[in-house]
């Protein structure tokens, strides 16, 4: 099983395809995770947990 399928490969056993949707989705998920981490750290400082 391959993790990322190239555009010109003919195979069915892959998890992600290398295209614009996959790249955009990965960037969106990374951005949301960073914002959540920043929110948790900020709320920790505001509520004096750190």
PQR file of N, CA, C, O and H, with PARSE charges and radii, in Angstrom:
ATOM      1  N   UNK A   1       0.848  -1.177   0.000 -0.4000 1.5000
ATOM      2  CA  UNK A   1       0.000   0.000   0.000 -0.0000 2.0000
ATOM      3  C   UNK A   1       0.892   1.239   0.000  0.5500 1.7000
ATOM      4  O   UNK A   1       1.837   1.330   0.784 -0.5500 1.4000
ATOM      5  N   UNK A   2       0.596   2.167  -0.861 -0.4000 1.5000
ATOM      6  CA  UNK A   2       1.363   3.393  -0.972 -0.0000 2.0000
ATOM      7  C   UNK A   2       0.616   4.521  -0.261  0.5500 1.7000
ATOM      8  O   UNK A   2      -0.614   4.564  -0.283 -0.5500 1.4000
ATOM      9  H   UNK A   2      -0.171   2.092  -1.498  0.4000 1.0000
ATOM     10  N   UNK A   3       1.354   5.429   0.365 -0.4000 1.5000
ATOM     11  CA  UNK A   3       0.747   6.514   1.123 -0.0000 2.0000
ATOM     12  C   UNK A   3       0.240   7.626   0.200  0.5500 1.7000
ATOM     13  O   UNK A   3      -0.900   8.069   0.336 -0.5500 1.4000
ATOM     14  H   UNK A   3       2.353   5.394   0.383  0.4000 1.0000
ATOM     15  N   UNK A   4       1.091   8.083  -0.748 -0.4000 1.5000
ATOM     16  CA  UNK A   4       0.704   9.140  -1.678 -0.0000 2.0000
ATOM     17  C   UNK A   4       0.873   8.640  -3.098  0.5500 1.7000
ATOM     18  O   UNK A   4       1.940   8.148  -3.467 -0.5500 1.4000
ATOM     19  H   UNK A   4       2.017   7.723  -0.858  0.4000 1.0000
ATOM     20  N   UNK A   5      -0.180   8.764  -3.897 -0.4000 1.5000
ATOM     21  CA  UNK A   5      -0.176   8.325  -5.289 -0.0000 2.0000
ATOM     22  C   UNK A   5       0.155   9.508  -6.180  0.5500 1.7000
ATOM     23  O   UNK A   5      -0.430  10.583  -6.048 -0.5500 1.4000
ATOM     24  H   UNK A   5      -1.047   9.163  -3.597  0.4000 1.0000
ATOM     25  N   UNK A   6       1.106   9.298  -7.095 -0.4000 1.5000
ATOM     26  CA  UNK A   6       1.425  10.329  -8.077 -0.0000 2.0000
ATOM     27  C   UNK A   6       0.305  10.407  -9.103  0.5500 1.7000
ATOM     28  O   UNK A   6      -0.473   9.464  -9.248 -0.5500 1.4000
ATOM     29  H   UNK A   6       1.581   8.425  -7.202  0.4000 1.0000
ATOM     30  N   UNK A   7       0.221  11.527  -9.814 -0.4000 1.5000
ATOM     31  CA  UNK A   7      -0.857  11.745 -10.766 -0.0000 2.0000
ATOM     32  C   UNK A   7      -0.865  10.740 -11.906  0.5500 1.7000
ATOM     33  O   UNK A   7      -1.934  10.324 -12.354 -0.5500 1.4000
ATOM     34  H   UNK A   7       0.853  12.293  -9.696  0.4000 1.0000
ATOM     35  N   UNK A   8       0.302  10.345 -12.380 -0.4000 1.5000
ATOM     36  CA  UNK A   8       0.383   9.484 -13.566 -0.0000 2.0000
ATOM     37  C   UNK A   8       0.435   7.992 -13.243  0.5500 1.7000
ATOM     38  O   UNK A   8       0.584   7.181 -14.158 -0.5500 1.4000
ATOM     39  H   UNK A   8       1.170  10.682 -12.016  0.4000 1.0000
ATOM     40  N   UNK A   9       0.319   7.608 -11.989 -0.4000 1.5000
ATOM     41  CA  UNK A   9       0.359   6.195 -11.618 -0.0000 2.0000
ATOM     42  C   UNK A   9      -1.018   5.549 -11.758  0.5500 1.7000
ATOM     43  O   UNK A   9      -2.046   6.161 -11.466 -0.5500 1.4000
ATOM     44  H   UNK A   9       0.198   8.267 -11.245  0.4000 1.0000
ATOM     45  N   UNK A  10      -1.007   4.323 -12.203 -0.4000 1.5000
ATOM     46  CA  UNK A  10      -2.246   3.543 -12.313 -0.0000 2.0000
ATOM     47  C   UNK A  10      -2.268   2.511 -11.192  0.5500 1.7000
ATOM     48  O   UNK A  10      -1.775   1.395 -11.357 -0.5500 1.4000
ATOM     49  H   UNK A  10      -0.172   3.827 -12.440  0.4000 1.0000
ATOM     50  N   UNK A  11      -2.835   2.884 -10.064 -0.4000 1.5000
ATOM     51  CA  UNK A  11      -2.938   1.957  -8.941 -0.0000 2.0000
ATOM     52  C   UNK A  11      -4.157   2.301  -8.098  0.5500 1.7000
ATOM     53  O   UNK A  11      -4.677   3.415  -8.163 -0.5500 1.4000
ATOM     54  H   UNK A  11      -3.235   3.791  -9.930  0.4000 1.0000
ATOM     55  N   UNK A  12      -4.601   1.343  -7.316 -0.4000 1.5000
ATOM     56  CA  UNK A  12      -5.806   1.521  -6.504 -0.0000 2.0000
ATOM     57  C   UNK A  12      -5.514   1.533  -5.001  0.5500 1.7000
ATOM     58  O   UNK A  12      -6.379   1.914  -4.213 -0.5500 1.4000
ATOM     59  H   UNK A  12      -4.179   0.438  -7.264  0.4000 1.0000
ATOM     60  N   UNK A  13      -4.314   1.122  -4.595 -0.4000 1.5000
ATOM     61  CA  UNK A  13      -4.001   1.000  -3.167 -0.0000 2.0000
ATOM     62  C   UNK A  13      -3.184   2.201  -2.678  0.5500 1.7000
ATOM     63  O   UNK A  13      -1.968   2.107  -2.510 -0.5500 1.4000
ATOM     64  H   UNK A  13      -3.612   0.812  -5.235  0.4000 1.0000
ATOM     65  N   UNK A  14      -3.855   3.311  -2.456 -0.4000 1.5000
ATOM     66  CA  UNK A  14      -3.194   4.498  -1.949 -0.0000 2.0000
ATOM     67  C   UNK A  14      -4.118   5.187  -0.959  0.5500 1.7000
ATOM     68  O   UNK A  14      -5.321   4.929  -0.938 -0.5500 1.4000
ATOM     69  H   UNK A  14      -4.843   3.387  -2.592  0.4000 1.0000
ATOM     70  N   UNK A  15      -3.548   6.071  -0.135 -0.4000 1.5000
ATOM     71  CA  UNK A  15      -4.340   6.786   0.857 -0.0000 2.0000
ATOM     72  C   UNK A  15      -4.648   8.205   0.364  0.5500 1.7000
ATOM     73  O   UNK A  15      -5.797   8.644   0.400 -0.5500 1.4000
ATOM     74  H   UNK A  15      -2.570   6.281  -0.153  0.4000 1.0000
ATOM     75  N   UNK A  16      -3.612   8.920  -0.098 -0.4000 1.5000
ATOM     76  CA  UNK A  16      -3.787  10.272  -0.612 -0.0000 2.0000
ATOM     77  C   UNK A  16      -3.338  10.338  -2.058  0.5500 1.7000
ATOM     78  O   UNK A  16      -2.425   9.620  -2.467 -0.5500 1.4000
ATOM     79  H   UNK A  16      -2.678   8.564  -0.128  0.4000 1.0000
ATOM     80  N   UNK A  17      -3.981  11.200  -2.828 -0.4000 1.5000
ATOM     81  CA  UNK A  17      -3.561  11.454  -4.192 -0.0000 2.0000
ATOM     82  C   UNK A  17      -2.896  12.825  -4.230  0.5500 1.7000
ATOM     83  O   UNK A  17      -3.349  13.756  -3.563 -0.5500 1.4000
ATOM     84  H   UNK A  17      -4.722  11.783  -2.495  0.4000 1.0000
ATOM     85  N   UNK A  18      -1.839  12.949  -4.998 -0.4000 1.5000
ATOM     86  CA  UNK A  18      -1.110  14.200  -5.054 -0.0000 2.0000
ATOM     87  C   UNK A  18      -1.829  15.149  -6.016  0.5500 1.7000
ATOM     88  O   UNK A  18      -1.589  15.112  -7.223 -0.5500 1.4000
ATOM     89  H   UNK A  18      -1.472  12.194  -5.540  0.4000 1.0000
ATOM     90  N   UNK A  19      -2.710  15.997  -5.479 -0.4000 1.5000
ATOM     91  CA  UNK A  19      -3.417  16.977  -6.293 -0.0000 2.0000
ATOM     92  C   UNK A  19      -3.710  18.215  -5.442  0.5500 1.7000
ATOM     93  O   UNK A  19      -3.322  18.280  -4.275 -0.5500 1.4000
ATOM     94  H   UNK A  19      -2.905  16.026  -4.499  0.4000 1.0000
ATOM     95  N   UNK A  20      -4.388  19.183  -6.027 -0.4000 1.5000
ATOM     96  CA  UNK A  20      -4.638  20.446  -5.328 -0.0000 2.0000
ATOM     97  C   UNK A  20      -5.546  20.281  -4.117  0.5500 1.7000
ATOM     98  O   UNK A  20      -5.336  20.932  -3.093 -0.5500 1.4000
ATOM     99  H   UNK A  20      -4.703  19.130  -6.974  0.4000 1.0000
ATOM    100  N   UNK A  21      -6.544  19.427  -4.222 -0.4000 1.5000
ATOM    101  CA  UNK A  21      -7.467  19.232  -3.098 -0.0000 2.0000
ATOM    102  C   UNK A  21      -6.742  18.674  -1.884  0.5500 1.7000
ATOM    103  O   UNK A  21      -6.978  19.118  -0.760 -0.5500 1.4000
ATOM    104  H   UNK A  21      -6.714  18.899  -5.054  0.4000 1.0000
ATOM    105  N   UNK A  22      -5.868  17.711  -2.100 -0.4000 1.5000
ATOM    106  CA  UNK A  22      -5.136  17.105  -0.984 -0.0000 2.0000
ATOM    107  C   UNK A  22      -4.203  18.117  -0.336  0.5500 1.7000
ATOM    108  O   UNK A  22      -4.126  18.196   0.890 -0.5500 1.4000
ATOM    109  H   UNK A  22      -5.677  17.350  -3.013  0.4000 1.0000
ATOM    110  N   UNK A  23      -3.494  18.892  -1.150 -0.4000 1.5000
ATOM    111  CA  UNK A  23      -2.578  19.898  -0.606 -0.0000 2.0000
ATOM    112  C   UNK A  23      -3.344  20.976   0.152  0.5500 1.7000
ATOM    113  O   UNK A  23      -2.924  21.388   1.233 -0.5500 1.4000
ATOM    114  H   UNK A  23      -3.557  18.828  -2.146  0.4000 1.0000
ATOM    115  N   UNK A  24      -4.468  21.438  -0.404 -0.4000 1.5000
ATOM    116  CA  UNK A  24      -5.270  22.452   0.263 -0.0000 2.0000
ATOM    117  C   UNK A  24      -5.838  21.909   1.577  0.5500 1.7000
ATOM    118  O   UNK A  24      -5.831  22.608   2.590 -0.5500 1.4000
ATOM    119  H   UNK A  24      -4.810  21.104  -1.282  0.4000 1.0000
ATOM    120  N   UNK A  25      -6.321  20.683   1.565 -0.4000 1.5000
ATOM    121  CA  UNK A  25      -6.855  20.078   2.780 -0.0000 2.0000
ATOM    122  C   UNK A  25      -5.809  19.919   3.866  0.5500 1.7000
ATOM    123  O   UNK A  25      -6.090  20.161   5.040 -0.5500 1.4000
ATOM    124  H   UNK A  25      -6.327  20.115   0.743  0.4000 1.0000
ATOM    125  N   UNK A  26      -4.607  19.516   3.489 -0.4000 1.5000
ATOM    126  CA  UNK A  26      -3.523  19.356   4.470 -0.0000 2.0000
ATOM    127  C   UNK A  26      -3.132  20.699   5.065  0.5500 1.7000
ATOM    128  O   UNK A  26      -2.889  20.798   6.268 -0.5500 1.4000
ATOM    129  H   UNK A  26      -4.378  19.319   2.535  0.4000 1.0000
ATOM    130  N   UNK A  27      -3.069  21.728   4.237 -0.4000 1.5000
ATOM    131  CA  UNK A  27      -2.737  23.067   4.746 -0.0000 2.0000
ATOM    132  C   UNK A  27      -3.829  23.582   5.681  0.5500 1.7000
ATOM    133  O   UNK A  27      -3.531  24.195   6.706 -0.5500 1.4000
ATOM    134  H   UNK A  27      -3.266  21.648   3.260  0.4000 1.0000
ATOM    135  N   UNK A  28      -5.087  23.334   5.332 -0.4000 1.5000
ATOM    136  CA  UNK A  28      -6.207  23.771   6.174 -0.0000 2.0000
ATOM    137  C   UNK A  28      -6.176  23.077   7.527  0.5500 1.7000
ATOM    138  O   UNK A  28      -6.358  23.720   8.561 -0.5500 1.4000
ATOM    139  H   UNK A  28      -5.328  22.835   4.500  0.4000 1.0000
ATOM    140  N   UNK A  29      -5.949  21.779   7.526 -0.4000 1.5000
ATOM    141  CA  UNK A  29      -5.900  21.017   8.784 -0.0000 2.0000
ATOM    142  C   UNK A  29      -4.735  21.487   9.643  0.5500 1.7000
ATOM    143  O   UNK A  29      -4.882  21.621  10.858 -0.5500 1.4000
ATOM    144  H   UNK A  29      -5.802  21.256   6.686  0.4000 1.0000
ATOM    145  N   UNK A  30      -3.581  21.738   9.034 -0.4000 1.5000
ATOM    146  CA  UNK A  30      -2.420  22.227   9.784 -0.0000 2.0000
ATOM    147  C   UNK A  30      -2.713  23.594  10.389  0.5500 1.7000
ATOM    148  O   UNK A  30      -2.354  23.853  11.537 -0.5500 1.4000
ATOM    149  H   UNK A  30      -3.462  21.630   8.048  0.4000 1.0000
ATOM    150  N   UNK A  31      -3.360  24.469   9.626 -0.4000 1.5000
ATOM    151  CA  UNK A  31      -3.697  25.798  10.132 -0.0000 2.0000
ATOM    152  C   UNK A  31      -4.663  25.715  11.311  0.5500 1.7000
ATOM    153  O   UNK A  31      -4.489  26.418  12.307 -0.5500 1.4000
ATOM    154  H   UNK A  31      -3.652  24.259   8.693  0.4000 1.0000
ATOM    155  N   UNK A  32      -5.671  24.868  11.204 -0.4000 1.5000
ATOM    156  CA  UNK A  32      -6.635  24.709  12.295 -0.0000 2.0000
ATOM    157  C   UNK A  32      -5.945  24.167  13.547  0.5500 1.7000
ATOM    158  O   UNK A  32      -6.229  24.622  14.656 -0.5500 1.4000
ATOM    159  H   UNK A  32      -5.812  24.297  10.395  0.4000 1.0000
ATOM    160  N   UNK A  33      -5.046  23.204  13.379 -0.4000 1.5000
ATOM    161  CA  UNK A  33      -4.332  22.663  14.544 -0.0000 2.0000
ATOM    162  C   UNK A  33      -3.465  23.720  15.209  0.5500 1.7000
ATOM    163  O   UNK A  33      -3.413  23.794  16.437 -0.5500 1.4000
ATOM    164  H   UNK A  33      -4.816  22.835  12.479  0.4000 1.0000
ATOM    165  N   UNK A  34      -2.787  24.536  14.417 -0.4000 1.5000
ATOM    166  CA  UNK A  34      -1.958  25.606  14.979 -0.0000 2.0000
ATOM    167  C   UNK A  34      -2.831  26.603  15.738  0.5500 1.7000
ATOM    168  O   UNK A  34      -2.474  27.033  16.835 -0.5500 1.4000
ATOM    169  H   UNK A  34      -2.829  24.476  13.420  0.4000 1.0000
ATOM    170  N   UNK A  35      -3.965  26.970  15.161 -0.4000 1.5000
ATOM    171  CA  UNK A  35      -4.868  27.906  15.847 -0.0000 2.0000
ATOM    172  C   UNK A  35      -5.404  27.314  17.150  0.5500 1.7000
ATOM    173  O   UNK A  35      -5.540  28.031  18.142 -0.5500 1.4000
ATOM    174  H   UNK A  35      -4.255  26.621  14.270  0.4000 1.0000
ATOM    175  N   UNK A  36      -5.708  26.025  17.159 -0.4000 1.5000
ATOM    176  CA  UNK A  36      -6.173  25.387  18.394 -0.0000 2.0000
ATOM    177  C   UNK A  36      -5.079  25.379  19.464  0.5500 1.7000
ATOM    178  O   UNK A  36      -5.357  25.631  20.636 -0.5500 1.4000
ATOM    179  H   UNK A  36      -5.598  25.443  16.354  0.4000 1.0000
ATOM    180  N   UNK A  37      -3.858  25.095  19.072 -0.4000 1.5000
ATOM    181  CA  UNK A  37      -2.742  25.094  20.024 -0.0000 2.0000
ATOM    182  C   UNK A  37      -2.530  26.492  20.595  0.5500 1.7000
ATOM    183  O   UNK A  37      -2.334  26.654  21.799 -0.5500 1.4000
ATOM    184  H   UNK A  37      -3.632  24.890  18.119  0.4000 1.0000
ATOM    185  N   UNK A  38      -2.570  27.504  19.723 -0.4000 1.5000
ATOM    186  CA  UNK A  38      -2.428  28.888  20.193 -0.0000 2.0000
ATOM    187  C   UNK A  38      -3.561  29.247  21.142  0.5500 1.7000
ATOM    188  O   UNK A  38      -3.332  29.919  22.147 -0.5500 1.4000
ATOM    189  H   UNK A  38      -2.729  27.372  18.744  0.4000 1.0000
ATOM    190  N   UNK A  39      -4.774  28.813  20.842 -0.4000 1.5000
ATOM    191  CA  UNK A  39      -5.914  29.085  21.718 -0.0000 2.0000
ATOM    192  C   UNK A  39      -5.779  28.434  23.075  0.5500 1.7000
ATOM    193  O   UNK A  39      -6.116  29.042  24.091 -0.5500 1.4000
ATOM    194  H   UNK A  39      -4.961  28.267  20.026  0.4000 1.0000
ATOM    195  N   UNK A  40      -5.290  27.206  23.109 -0.4000 1.5000
ATOM    196  CA  UNK A  40      -5.102  26.510  24.390 -0.0000 2.0000
ATOM    197  C   UNK A  40      -4.022  27.205  25.217  0.5500 1.7000
ATOM    198  O   UNK A  40      -4.190  27.383  26.424 -0.5500 1.4000
ATOM    199  H   UNK A  40      -5.016  26.712  22.283  0.4000 1.0000
ATOM    200  N   UNK A  41      -2.931  27.594  24.591 -0.4000 1.5000
ATOM    201  CA  UNK A  41      -1.851  28.273  25.313 -0.0000 2.0000
ATOM    202  C   UNK A  41      -2.336  29.630  25.830  0.5500 1.7000
ATOM    203  O   UNK A  41      -2.065  29.993  26.974 -0.5500 1.4000
ATOM    204  H   UNK A  41      -2.795  27.449  23.610  0.4000 1.0000
ATOM    205  N   UNK A  42      -3.049  30.372  24.990 -0.4000 1.5000
ATOM    206  CA  UNK A  42      -3.560  31.681  25.401 -0.0000 2.0000
ATOM    207  C   UNK A  42      -4.541  31.554  26.560  0.5500 1.7000
ATOM    208  O   UNK A  42      -4.471  32.324  27.519 -0.5500 1.4000
ATOM    209  H   UNK A  42      -3.269  30.077  24.060  0.4000 1.0000
ATOM    210  N   UNK A  43      -5.444  30.601  26.481 -0.4000 1.5000
ATOM    211  CA  UNK A  43      -6.395  30.443  27.580 -0.0000 2.0000
ATOM    212  C   UNK A  43      -5.690  29.983  28.851  0.5500 1.7000
ATOM    213  O   UNK A  43      -6.114  30.328  29.954 -0.5500 1.4000
ATOM    214  H   UNK A  43      -5.500  29.976  25.702  0.4000 1.0000
ATOM    215  N   UNK A  44      -4.623  29.211  28.708 -0.4000 1.5000
ATOM    216  CA  UNK A  44      -3.856  28.806  29.882 -0.0000 2.0000
ATOM    217  C   UNK A  44      -3.217  29.993  30.580  0.5500 1.7000
ATOM    218  O   UNK A  44      -3.202  30.066  31.809 -0.5500 1.4000
ATOM    219  H   UNK A  44      -4.278  28.930  27.812  0.4000 1.0000
ATOM    220  N   UNK A  45      -2.684  30.930  29.787 -0.4000 1.5000
ATOM    221  CA  UNK A  45      -2.088  32.129  30.383 -0.0000 2.0000
ATOM    222  C   UNK A  45      -3.158  33.030  30.996  0.5500 1.7000
ATOM    223  O   UNK A  45      -2.960  33.585  32.077 -0.5500 1.4000
ATOM    224  H   UNK A  45      -2.695  30.870  28.788  0.4000 1.0000
ATOM    225  N   UNK A  46      -4.281  33.176  30.313 -0.4000 1.5000
ATOM    226  CA  UNK A  46      -5.332  34.051  30.831 -0.0000 2.0000
ATOM    227  C   UNK A  46      -5.969  33.489  32.100  0.5500 1.7000
ATOM    228  O   UNK A  46      -6.375  34.256  32.972 -0.5500 1.4000
ATOM    229  H   UNK A  46      -4.442  32.726  29.434  0.4000 1.0000
ATOM    230  N   UNK A  47      -6.061  32.196  32.216 -0.4000 1.5000
ATOM    231  CA  UNK A  47      -6.636  31.581  33.410 -0.0000 2.0000
ATOM    232  C   UNK A  47      -5.564  31.216  34.443  0.5500 1.7000
ATOM    233  O   UNK A  47      -5.856  30.564  35.446 -0.5500 1.4000
ATOM    234  H   UNK A  47      -5.731  31.572  31.508  0.4000 1.0000
ATOM    235  N   UNK A  48      -4.337  31.637  34.190 -0.4000 1.5000
ATOM    236  CA  UNK A  48      -3.194  31.479  35.094 -0.0000 2.0000
ATOM    237  C   UNK A  48      -2.905  30.027  35.450  0.5500 1.7000
ATOM    238  O   UNK A  48      -2.639  29.699  36.606 -0.5500 1.4000
ATOM    239  H   UNK A  48      -4.101  32.166  33.375  0.4000 1.0000
ATOM    240  N   UNK A  49      -2.962  29.150  34.427 -0.4000 1.5000
ATOM    241  CA  UNK A  49      -2.555  27.762  34.635 -0.0000 2.0000
ATOM    242  C   UNK A  49      -1.061  27.575  34.414  0.5500 1.7000
ATOM    243  O   UNK A  49      -0.482  26.594  34.881 -0.5500 1.4000
ATOM    244  H   UNK A  49      -3.179  29.416  33.488  0.4000 1.0000
ATOM    245  N   UNK A  50      -0.436  28.506  33.708 -0.4000 1.5000
ATOM    246  CA  UNK A  50       1.011  28.379  33.434 -0.0000 2.0000
ATOM    247  C   UNK A  50       1.795  29.310  34.304  0.5500 1.7000
ATOM    248  O   UNK A  50       3.022  29.347  34.219 -0.5500 1.4000
ATOM    249  H   UNK A  50      -0.906  29.303  33.329  0.4000 1.0000
TER
END
